[in-house]
Amino acid sequence: MGTGNFKNGGPGADGHARFPFMNMTMGTHPNEGKPNTAKLTVIMCTYNRCQSLGRALESAASLALPESVEWEILVVDNNSSDQTRTVAESFCNRFPGRFRYLSEPRQGKSYALNSGIREAAGDILAFMDDDVTVDPDWLQRLTAGLQDGEWVGAGGRIVPVWNSSPPRWLSLESKYAAGPLVAFHPKPNAGELHQAPIGTNMAFRKEMFERYGTFRTDLGPRPGTELRNEDTEFGERLLASGERFHYEPSAIVYHPVPDNRINKKYFQAWWFHKGEANVRQFGVQPGTKYYLAGVPVYLLRRFAKWTVKWMLCVDPAERFSNKLSAWENAGEIRECFRAASIARKTPANCSA
């Protein structure tokens, strides 16, 4: 889930970023002054977004890195039915050796991510989505701190780009806006990052996947569900093992806020699936004793509490935040019930 503020940003009418351009000599990188000889792969998974994919790839084609750096853009097509392959291969033809196309027929973003990891030529892997744009120095700034052994992962700032004014029922200061709108800016300055970065602006040393495994395929979006957590679960897995991440706020990704997301049904569905993913990732609270039809009683109580707060609240933004809390709890309840139903149908293992 994204965190941070929601100041508007992104490309202006001239196609340049609304944030001041920061050239390669500005700012302080963790490895400033050291020769950069890394091999980098940017993995971009895509599914039926051929129009936005073209803009994202055009942005990636403008990346600027030192001549000593070997880098590539690996486009992983997750079984698209539109013109995705045509768009991707047009960039492979325009920029031979820079862009590569890979098809992953198994439906689900985690399958696509894991295929990209296996096929990547780089020893540092960066990730961006198929609907974002970046500044030319994004990749250099995001990965500069991963050249030595201090940091194994990195995250950058994600800025939502609005085409219209936010509705009255949405509080941009609420955590319930950050996730669906994809925003991330946990701290103003560069330094150690104590939380998992977000999937559209993160990088890891490839050896981390070899050491800790890849993205969980029971998490992550696929057609018909907005189930998430595949990115943050991996980051939290590394943090729990004592690995360290770096946050670089000057490595900016601009994420559009499409009009079809600015409706209550989208937010409700997103947080419902987020609740499902939370249970898959974390399970239920340790020491839980009381269940009803496989659902922890504390979840039912929490759902009742947020439903009452939603019904009684007058302020539109606070009222909707309370409703989203109830929907997140509903997703947790649904996933607990689903898991319990499967467990009841699965015969117990017998041992001799």
Secondary structure, DSSP 8 states (H G I E B T S, - for coil): --BS-----SB-TTSSBSS----TTSS--TTTTS----EEEEEEEESS-HHHHHHHHHHHHT----TT-EEEEEEEE-S-SSSHHHHHHHHHHHSTTTEEEEE--SSSHHHHHHHHHHH---SEEEE--TT-EE-TTHHHHHHGGGSSSS-SEEEEEEEEEESS---TT--TTSHHHHHHHT-B---SS-EEE-S---TTSEEEETHHHHHH----TTSS-BTTB----HHHHHHHHHHHTT--EEEEEEEEEEEEE-GGGSSHHHHHHHHHHHHHHHHHHH-S-TT---EETTEEHHHHHHHHHHHHHHHH--SHHHHHHHHHHHHHHHHHHHHHHHHHHHHHHS------
